[in-house]
């Protein structure tokens, strides 16, 4: 059974949207619950706790990338630095636009 959206009034469409959103949330909760049960069951089969499983996931995310060495410093505030990688900071752009050369800001 297909719903012809063009045949529905604005109020009917708004209600349909609410009903669909509510059903999506209910199904999401059901799927999450089923997944949690599956994870718990599989963890039990392996002889580990769910907390131990999640600790394995956390190990990757806890590794921080080393920060780069600063190559440029803000002439107005030497505490503000930039490695020269990634997005240019506003102070760098403003200094260049004001006539400062990149080399003059190099550390």
Helices and strands as residue ranges (DSSP letters): G 5-7, H 10-46, H 50-61, E 72-73, E 81-82, H 90-97, G 103-105
